[in-house]
Amino acid sequence: MDPAQLLTAELALHRRAAMAGEAASAAGVPGRFRAWEHEGALAVLATDPALAYLSTVTGVTPETLPGVAGLLRSPEWDGVHPAVVAPAGLRVPGLVPAGERFLAVRRLEPALASPPEAADAEVFLRVLLTGFGVSGPVAEYMAAEHRLPVMRRFLVREGETPIAAAGMTIDAGVAILGAASTLPEFRGRGAQPKLLRRRLEAAAAEGCTLAVATARPGSPSVANLERAGFHLHRRTAWTKP
């Protein structure tokens, strides 16, 4: 895939993180949130320890790598150690590998489709958060993010019972596929592939030309994304020793 399209995907994810951080701050989620750019690298900060997984530096390329060292010295981090997420094979000096991640990207062709059923926000959140089994600041953050006015909310029902939920936002023609979960007692029934298909159809109907998601190697999401036609770009997370 064209490196410019990968950068477009990472920028869309970064802007989504910035919106989520603002929403979390407004909702009183613990900690401080910020998203900013430094010499082409994209930084996201969340200071509450429970939300440490949000603190990242992306947009790392051979061209932006020299600015990463300066970015990591910023007093903004105040003891927070972000994961620097770089393409596989690109080493980040002074840091050590800390696992792998995937940036999943798929091109879309605009197409007509019926508008999705509007999901009630509170029902959606109940299913999403129960499926993830989260509580505390993580649940508060996810709730604030998925109450964003720009959030598209999708539900799968079995009969009258909502069993799975997934979110999506759209940024300048890029569909950002967010969190998705299924209630434990209904897993293994194809709800997630169905939600993935619905979101892609809705994105194409709104004229999106690119869809992006993130996933961790070995997760069920990886197989679902591959079957849905996404190209998985392997990333290495780097952190302080």
Summary of the structure (lengths in Angstrom):
residues: 241
radius of gyration: 17.7
end to end distance: 32.3
largest distance: 54.8
contacts: 772
relative contact order: 0.19
helix: 37%
strand: 31%
